[in-house]
Amino acid sequence: MLGWAMTFLVIAVIAAIFGFSGIAAGAAGIANILFFVFLGLFVVAMIARALRGKSPV
């Protein structure tokens, strides 16, 4: 999921460089949403792993 967020971020940057502001804004919005979904799932996974008593490594 983090890979998809980075892909949309790169698309947003490239679109912004070429002046496609609508596409850049859309791709940046998607990248932002995917990043926060990834971050939330990561935190939930870390909490679940800690509650099971396994090391975080």
Secondary structure, 3 states (H helix, E strand, C coil): CHHHHHHHHHHHHHHHHCCCHHHHHHHHHHHHHHHHHHHHHHHHHHHHHHHHCCCCC
